[in-house]
Amino acid sequence: MSGLRPQPDRIIVAELSGTVSRYARWEPPDEATTAAAVAALRNLAKGRADLLAEVAGLALGFYDGTPDAPRAANKAAFCRLAGADESLIPGWVEIGRERAAQALLPPFSQPRQRRPPRPR
């Protein structure tokens, strides 16, 4: 399970992530919302349980311990109901946690130390 996927898979993951984000809220969803979300995800995933697991795991891992954790749990629930491969989700949770930790690091474009002056 690597962080980089073939381009078509990455596009599908982006579409799945966007779609699940439109349906997921912080409170538990109603039946109509759940049915619509699951149908939309199944349509986009076209049987790719591995990609649904990726979306679910990344959401759970990235937002673990944050105020967005309930929304991430709803995203994962939709993906699970749409047929995500349960055995792959824990691995993607770890990758999501790693990505969250990396997101907290300062960017290379703004180092903490000052640069020496340029010679003239």
Phi and psi in degrees as GROMACS dihedral restraints (atoms count N, CA, C in turn):
[ dihedral_restraints ]
;  ai    aj    ak    al  type     phi  dphi    fc
    3     4     5     6     1  -101.9    20    10
    4     5     6     7     1   164.2    20    10
    6     7     8     9     1   -73.7    20    10
    7     8     9    10     1   -25.9    20    10
    9    10    11    12     1  -101.2    20    10
   10    11    12    13     1   138.8    20    10
   12    13    14    15     1  -124.3    20    10
   13    14    15    16     1   164.1    20    10
   15    16    17    18     1   -58.3    20    10
   16    17    18    19     1   149.8    20    10
   18    19    20    21     1   -50.5    20    10
   19    20    21    22     1   -48.4    20    10
   21    22    23    24     1   -59.6    20    10
   22    23    24    25     1   -37.3    20    10
   24    25    26    27     1   -65.5    20    10
   25    26    27    28     1   -40.3    20    10
   27    28    29    30     1   -63.5    20    10
   28    29    30    31     1   -37.6    20    10
   30    31    32    33     1   -66.1    20    10
   31    32    33    34     1   -43.3    20    10
   33    34    35    36     1   -63.6    20    10
   34    35    36    37     1   -42.1    20    10
   36    37    38    39     1   -61.0    20    10
   37    38    39    40     1   -41.3    20    10
   39    40    41    42     1   -63.6    20    10
   40    41    42    43     1   -42.3    20    10
   42    43    44    45     1   -64.8    20    10
   43    44    45    46     1   -42.6    20    10
   45    46    47    48     1   -63.3    20    10
   46    47    48    49     1   -43.2    20    10
   48    49    50    51     1   -61.8    20    10
   49    50    51    52     1   -44.3    20    10
   51    52    53    54     1   -64.6    20    10
   52    53    54    55     1   -41.9    20    10
   54    55    56    57     1   -65.7    20    10
   55    56    57    58     1   -47.5    20    10
   57    58    59    60     1   -65.1    20    10
   58    59    60    61     1   -30.9    20    10
   60    61    62    63     1   -68.1    20    10
   61    62    63    64     1   -32.1    20    10
   63    64    65    66     1   -68.1    20    10
   64    65    66    67     1   -30.7    20    10
   66    67    68    69     1   -92.6    20    10
   67    68    69    70     1   -31.7    20    10
   69    70    71    72     1   -77.2    20    10
   70    71    72    73     1   135.6    20    10
   72    73    74    75     1  -127.8    20    10
   73    74    75    76     1  -179.9    20    10
   75    76    77    78     1   -80.3    20    10
   76    77    78    79     1   -23.8    20    10
   78    79    80    81     1   -97.5    20    10
   79    80    81    82     1   160.3    20    10
   81    82    83    84     1   -59.6    20    10
   82    83    84    85     1   139.7    20    10
   84    85    86    87     1   -78.1    20    10
   85    86    87    88     1   157.2    20    10
   87    88    89    90     1   -83.9    20    10
   88    89    90    91     1   173.9    20    10
   90    91    92    93     1   -63.4    20    10
   91    92    93    94     1   -39.7    20    10
   93    94    95    96     1   -65.1    20    10
   94    95    96    97     1   -43.7    20    10
   96    97    98    99     1   -63.9    20    10
   97    98    99   100     1   -43.1    20    10
   99   100   101   102     1   -61.2    20    10
  100   101   102   103     1   -46.6    20    10
  102   103   104   105     1   -62.2    20    10
  103   104   105   106     1   -42.0    20    10
  105   106   107   108     1   -66.6    20    10
  106   107   108   109     1   -42.3    20    10
  108   109   110   111     1   -64.6    20    10
  109   110   111   112     1   -46.3    20    10
  111   112   113   114     1   -63.5    20    10
  112   113   114   115     1   -42.5    20    10
  114   115   116   117     1   -63.1    20    10
  115   116   117   118     1   -43.8    20    10
  117   118   119   120     1   -64.3    20    10
  118   119   120   121     1   -42.2    20    10
  120   121   122   123     1   -65.9    20    10
  121   122   123   124     1   -43.2    20    10
  123   124   125   126     1   -61.7    20    10
  124   125   126   127     1   -40.0    20    10
  126   127   128   129     1   -63.1    20    10
  127   128   129   130     1   -44.6    20    10
  129   130   131   132     1   -71.8    20    10
  130   131   132   133     1   -40.1    20    10
  132   133   134   135     1   -72.8    20    10
  133   134   135   136     1   -28.0    20    10
  135   136   137   138     1    48.5    20    10
  136   137   138   139     1    47.6    20    10
  138   139   140   141     1    83.3    20    10
  139   140   141   142     1     5.1    20    10
  141   142   143   144     1   -86.4    20    10
  142   143   144   145     1    82.8    20    10
  144   145   146   147     1   -63.0    20    10
  145   146   147   148     1   -28.5    20    10
  147   148   149   150     1   -67.0    20    10
  148   149   150   151     1   -37.8    20    10
  150   151   152   153     1   -74.5    20    10
  151   152   153   154     1   -34.9    20    10
  153   154   155   156     1   -64.4    20    10
  154   155   156   157     1   -38.4    20    10
  156   157   158   159     1   -65.2    20    10
  157   158   159   160     1   -37.9    20    10
  159   160   161   162     1   -61.6    20    10
  160   161   162   163     1   -47.8    20    10
  162   163   164   165     1   -62.5    20    10
  163   164   165   166     1   -43.9    20    10
  165   166   167   168     1   -63.7    20    10
  166   167   168   169     1   -49.9    20    10
  168   169   170   171     1   -65.3    20    10
  169   170   171   172     1   -42.0    20    10
  171   172   173   174     1   -62.1    20    10
  172   173   174   175     1   -41.2    20    10
  174   175   176   177     1   -63.3    20    10
  175   176   177   178     1   -47.1    20    10
  177   178   179   180     1   -62.4    20    10
  178   179   180   181     1   -43.5    20    10
  180   181   182   183     1   -72.4    20    10
  181   182   183   184     1   -44.1    20    10
  183   184   185   186     1   -65.7    20    10
  184   185   186   187     1   -38.3    20    10
  186   187   188   189     1   -99.8    20    10
  187   188   189   190     1     8.8    20    10
  189   190   191   192     1   -57.8    20    10
  190   191   192   193     1   126.5    20    10
  192   193   194   195     1    78.0    20    10
  193   194   195   196     1    11.0    20    10
  195   196   197   198     1  -110.6    20    10
  196   197   198   199     1   168.8    20    10
  198   199   200   201     1   -62.1    20    10
  199   200   201   202     1   -19.6    20    10
  201   202   203   204     1   -86.4    20    10
  202   203   204   205     1     3.0    20    10
  204   205   206   207     1   -58.5    20    10
  205   206   207   208     1   -40.4    20    10
  207   208   209   210     1   -63.4    20    10
  208   209   210   211     1   -37.4    20    10
  210   211   212   213     1   -67.4    20    10
  211   212   213   214     1   -40.5    20    10
  213   214   215   216     1   -62.9    20    10
  214   215   216   217     1   -37.7    20    10
  216   217   218   219     1   -63.9    20    10
  217   218   219   220     1   -38.1    20    10
  219   220   221   222     1   -67.1    20    10
  220   221   222   223     1   -38.7    20    10
  222   223   224   225     1   -60.2    20    10
  223   224   225   226     1   -46.2    20    10
  225   226   227   228     1   -64.8    20    10
  226   227   228   229     1   -38.5    20    10
  228   229   230   231     1   -62.6    20    10
  229   230   231   232     1   -42.4    20    10
  231   232   233   234     1   -61.4    20    10
  232   233   234   235     1   -44.4    20    10
  234   235   236   237     1   -63.7    20    10
  235   236   237   238     1   -40.2    20    10
  237   238   239   240     1   -63.3    20    10
  238   239   240   241     1   -44.6    20    10
  240   241   242   243     1   -65.6    20    10
  241   242   243   244     1   -27.9    20    10
  243   244   245   246     1   -80.2    20    10
  244   245   246   247     1    -8.4    20    10
  246   247   248   249     1   113.8    20    10
  247   248   249   250     1    23.6    20    10
  249   250   251   252     1   -60.2    20    10
  250   251   252   253     1   144.9    20    10
  252   253   254   255     1   -76.0    20    10
  253   254   255   256     1   106.5    20    10
  255   256   257   258     1   -57.7    20    10
  256   257   258   259     1   -32.5    20    10
  258   259   260   261     1   -70.0    20    10
  259   260   261   262     1   -20.2    20    10
  261   262   263   264     1   -92.7    20    10
  262   263   264   265     1   -18.3    20    10
  264   265   266   267     1   -60.2    20    10
  265   266   267   268     1   -46.6    20    10
  267   268   269   270     1   -57.2    20    10
  268   269   270   271     1   -37.7    20    10
  270   271   272   273     1   -63.8    20    10
  271   272   273   274     1   -40.3    20    10
  273   274   275   276     1   -72.5    20    10
  274   275   276   277     1   -28.4    20    10
  276   277   278   279     1   -60.5    20    10
  277   278   279   280     1   -43.9    20    10
  279   280   281   282     1   -63.2    20    10
  280   281   282   283     1   -41.4    20    10
  282   283   284   285     1   -64.9    20    10
  283   284   285   286     1   -38.6    20    10
  285   286   287   288     1   -62.1    20    10
  286   287   288   289     1   -40.5    20    10
  288   289   290   291     1   -65.0    20    10
  289   290   291   292     1   -41.0    20    10
  291   292   293   294     1   -62.3    20    10
  292   293   294   295     1   -42.7    20    10
  294   295   296   297     1   -65.2    20    10
  295   296   297   298     1   -37.4    20    10
  297   298   299   300     1   -64.4    20    10
  298   299   300   301     1   -41.6    20    10
  300   301   302   303     1   -65.0    20    10
  301   302   303   304     1   -40.2    20    10
  303   304   305   306     1   -66.2    20    10
  304   305   306   307     1   -33.6    20    10
  306   307   308   309     1   -66.1    20    10
  307   308   309   310     1   -22.0    20    10
  309   310   311   312     1   -84.1    20    10
  310   311   312   313     1   -12.5    20    10
  312   313   314   315     1   -74.6    20    10
  313   314   315   316     1   148.6    20    10
  315   316   317   318     1   -68.3    20    10
  316   317   318   319     1   146.4    20    10
  318   319   320   321     1   -71.9    20    10
  319   320   321   322     1   154.6    20    10
  321   322   323   324     1   -64.8    20    10
  322   323   324   325     1   -24.2    20    10
  324   325   326   327     1   -73.2    20    10
  325   326   327   328     1   -13.0    20    10
  327   328   329   330     1  -131.7    20    10
  328   329   330   331     1    72.0    20    10
  330   331   332   333     1   -65.3    20    10
  331   332   333   334     1   155.6    20    10
  333   334   335   336     1   -74.6    20    10
  334   335   336   337     1   -25.9    20    10
  336   337   338   339     1   -94.3    20    10
  337   338   339   340     1   149.4    20    10
  339   340   341   342     1   -78.0    20    10
  340   341   342   343     1   146.0    20    10
  342   343   344   345     1   -81.1    20    10
  343   344   345   346     1   149.2    20    10
  345   346   347   348     1   -68.0    20    10
  346   347   348   349     1   152.0    20    10
  348   349   350   351     1   -65.0    20    10
  349   350   351   352     1   149.9    20    10
  351   352   353   354     1   -72.9    20    10
  352   353   354   355     1   142.4    20    10
  354   355   356   357     1   -71.2    20    10
  355   356   357   358     1   147.8    20    10
